[in-house]
Amino acid sequence: MKVFILICCFWCFSAISQTCLVDFDETAQAQEFLDNGDGTVTDQILGLTWMRCSLGQTWESETCTGDASELTWQQALQTAHGYKYADKLGWRVPNVKELSSLTERKCVRPAINEIFFPNTPSDDFWSSTPSVIDPQRSWVVAFFNSSNSIKEKNLFVFTRLVRNVD
């Protein structure tokens, strides 16, 4: 019975942990990011500073704690407006290309570099990019598997903020 419980616990743990392919090159390479020591990282290639945690989470003891908030697209945009974090203003919801740059395509659940973005929900995140064919929808990036799609703006989705480097 103890062996069965141990196997079940291992299976449950492995089912929720990140899985990465070893034969693929990293797409979100560690050397691209600079840890700013304040809960943010800078993508040195794109010149963007990212919050390490999703909105709703707290940067604490080198990790993201708490539950990420799910917001509608409008709520995400409104929350970003005037948001102050790490003593900086200018935070915004990233466009779909910027947000996609964080995806680690060799990994799933989540498809992101967990060293720099720990405890990221393996789910959709809002971009600021609206759909050109349907004004009721906007683009999201799925950190489950690195895919992009459009979702209705009134759905509740996770958000990570970005700002341009000064």
Secondary structure, DSSP 8 states (H G I E B T S, - for coil): -HHHHHHHHHHHHHHHS-EE-TTS--SS-GGGEEE-SSSEEEETTTTEEEESS-TT-EEETTEEES----B-HHHHHHHHTT--BTTB---B---HHHHHTTB-TTEESS-B-TTTSTT--SSEEEEEEE-SS-TTEEEEEETTTS-EEEEETTS-BB---EEE--
